[in-house]
C-alpha cells in the first residue's frame, strides 16, 4: 500500500470515528431544545424521559460493541465497518425526522447499532494500515479523535440548535455518505482472524436488560420513590439480568464477555479505569450543559462556546504527552489525569455561582477537567488494547469501549437521580453532589493509574485466548 493510499484510508477511518464521537457532544447540547420540542403536561419533557435519548444510544452501543468486534474478527473489519457507517447514516436521517420523543429514542437504538459496527473495526483497520512501530501512536491518536470531536461538538451543536435541534442529526448525512463511498474504494481487505460462531446473543440481551433496568431505576426513582414497587422491580431485574449475564459468560463456549480477558492484569485495570472515569466524564458533561442552559439561561450556542475550552484541550494534551507515554508508561499519565479531573470537579463544588461567572467558576474547571481527560482517556484505551493478544484486537477494543458506553449510561442516570425530574435554579446543592461524586470517581481512576505503574510489563495471555 502506497503512503498516499495509507493516508487516505486512515482519513476515512478517522472521519467515521469523528462522526460517531461528534454525535455524543452535539446531542448533549441539543437535549434542552429537544425537551421543549416534545412537551409533557404543558411543559418541556421531563429530564428522566429526555435522558433516554442519551441512554438508549449508550446502552445499545455498549451491548453490541463486543458482538461487532468479534464479527470483525471473523469476517474481516472492512465489511462490518462499511455496513455500520451506512446504518448510522440512515438512522441519523430518521432521528432528524422523528415526530415524537420515543420515535427518536428508537431511532437512536438503530443509530447505536451502526456505531457499534464502526468503532472496534475502525481501530482494527487503522492498525492494519500503519507500520508496527507506529501503532502505539496510532492507537492514542485514534482515541484522541474523540477529543477533537469533543472540541468541535459543543460549538457545532450550538450553531445547529440555533436553526433547529434536528440539524444535529442531519449533519451526519454528508459525513456518512463520504465515509461509505470512500471507504469502499480505499480501505484494506484484511483477512479474517477467526472462524466459528458469533458470541452468545442471549448475553447481549441480558447485559442490555441489566444496564437498562439499572438506569431506569436511577432515572425514575426521584419520581416513583426509592421504595416503590416499580423501582424495586427494576432493581431486581437489573440484579437478575446481571447475574445471568455473568453466569453465561462463565459457562458459554462463545461468551459475549471473555472472563479470561479480565484476568490480564493490565487489561482488567484499564477496563476498570475506563468504566470508573467514564461515569465521571458523563456526569460532568451533562451537568455542565444543564447548568449553563437551565440555571444560567444561556442559549445552546453560548453554552457550546463556553464549554469548548475543556474538550479542545483533550487532543492537544494527548498529542503533547505521546512521548511521555512511551518513556514512562501509561500509569503515570492516568494517575495525573485522574487527579487533574478531580481538581476540576472540586473547583466547581467550591466556587459555583448562581450568577453567571465564567472566568471564576466554569473556565478553571474546564481547563483542569479537559487536561485530565486528555491524559487519561486515550491512555486507558491504549493500555487495554496493547495488553491483548493479536487475535483479540477488535474484540478487546470493543470491550474497552463497551465499558465506556455503559459507564456513560450510569453517569447520565446518576445526574438525573441527583437533579430530579426538572432542573431548578433554586439551589446548586444537587449539582454540587454530582460534581463531588465525579471527583471521587476521578481519584479512583488515579488509583488505577498507580496499579498500571506497578505492572508496566504486559502479562502473558491466560489460557483460552488463543485463536479459536
Protein Blocks (a to p, Z undefined) as FASTA:
>chain_A
ZZklmmmmmmmmmmmmmmmmmmmmmmmmmmmmmmmmmcgehiacdfklmmmmmmmmmmmm
mmmmmmmmmmmmmnopklmmmmmmmmmmmmmmmmmmocbfklmmmmmmmmmmmmmmmmmm
mmmmmmmmpcfklmmmmmmmmmmmmmmmmmmmmmmmmmmmmmomklmmmmmmmmmmmmmm
mmmmmpccdddfbecddddfklmmmmmmmmmmmmmmmmmmmmnopkbmklmmmmmmmmmm
mmmmmmmmmmpmbdfbdfklmmpmklmmmmmmmmmmmmmmmmmmmmmmmmmmmmnopafk
lmmmmmmmmmmmmmmmmmmmmmmmmmnojmlmmmmmmmmmmmmmmmmmmmgcfbdcfklm
mmmmmmmmmmmmmmmmmmmmmmmmmmpcfklmmmmmmmmmmmmmmmmmmmmmmmmmmnom
bdcfkbcklmmmmmmmmmmmmmmmmmmmmmmmmmmbccdddehiacZZ
